[in-house]
Amino acid sequence: MVSNGGRTDPSGFEKLQGLYQIAIEQEGAILEFLSEQGWLYPMLFEAPERISQIFGADAKTALELERAPDEGWEELFVVVKTNLPAEEGVRRTRQIIDDWFAEQVAGRKCLINLVEEPI
């Protein structure tokens, strides 16, 4: 759901499901997280295109939520799944963070991270 001036747009999460692999068992938790962090939606809609530009059209994207309830910690991960050699994956991850991602989260409590994962 996307917050829109106090209203909710249920198609926002559905759109994300078309852009990212989301484990069925995490759907509810991710939806809840995003209902509290609606500012992430525009960035998450844009990320797959940016990822494709840097990692190539074969890169797959996934969303994963990590939580440590005892510590009051949770973070959403944009996972970029590629067939790249490790060093190249690291180089491209640094590139997307420097070129785009860091600007998206600047000045905000960082509740999101972007990582590359070899397939």
N, C-alpha and C positions, 0 to 999 in steps of 0.2 A: 504494500500500500504506500502510496506517495502522499505526503501531507501537502495540501494545496490550500493555504489560507485557512487552516482549521478543518478543512474537508479532507476526505481520504479517497485516493484513487486506487482501487484494487488492481487496475491493469499494470501498475508500476512493477509489482513483484512478478506478475506473469511475464512481463517484458524481460525482466532479469533472467527468468527461467529459460527463455529462448536464447539468451546471450551467454549463459554460464552453465556449467555442470554444477548442480546442487544436489547433494545426497538427500534422498527422501527423508532420512532420519534427522536432517539438519534444517529442513524447510521451515518448520515452526519457529525454531530458535532464531534463524536468520531473519524471518519476517518480523518477529518481536523486536530484535535488535534494530532493524531498519525503521520500525515504527517510532523508535526513540531517537534515531539518528538520520532523519529524513534528508539532511543536507548531503548525504552520501549518494543519493539516487542519481543526480546529474553526472557526477563523476563516474559512477558505475555504468551508466549508459554509454559514456564516451570511451571508457577504458578499452573495450575490445578492439575498437578501430586503432587506437594508439598502440596497443600491443601488437596488432597485426603489422603495422608499419615498421616496428622495430624488430620483432621476433619472426616475422614472416607469416604468410597466410596459413601455414600448417599448424601454427601454435593454437592450442586449446586453452580455454579459460575455465576456471572453477572458482566458486566461493566456498570458503570454509570458515566456520566460527569456532574459535578457541575460547574456552571459559575456565576460570578458576573461581568458582563462587565463594570459596572460603576467604579468598583474598580480594573479592570484589573487582575482579579483572575480567575483561572480555575484549577480544580483538577480532575483527573480520579480516580474513586474508583473501586477496585476489591471487590465485595461484595460476601461473603461466606454465603450461605443460608443453615441453618441446623435446625435439630429438637432437638438440645442439650439444656439442662437446661442452664439458663443464666450464672451461675457461671462457668460452664464447657466451654461454648462458649468463655467467657472472658479469661479463662486459656489457651485455645488452640490458641486464637488470639495472646496472649502474646508469646506463644511458637513459632508460625510460624514467628512472627516479630523478635524475638531474634535469632532463628535458621537459618533464611534464608532471610527474606524481608529486614531487616535493612542493610545487606551487599549489597544487590542489588541496593539500593538507596544511599549508602554512597558516599559522595563527590559530589553529584548532587543536583541541585535545586529540592526539593521534590515536584513533580507535580502529585504524585500518592499516594494513601493510600489503606490500606487493612482493611476491617471491617467485622465482623460477624453479621448476621441478622437472628433472629429466623423466621422460617416459620410458 
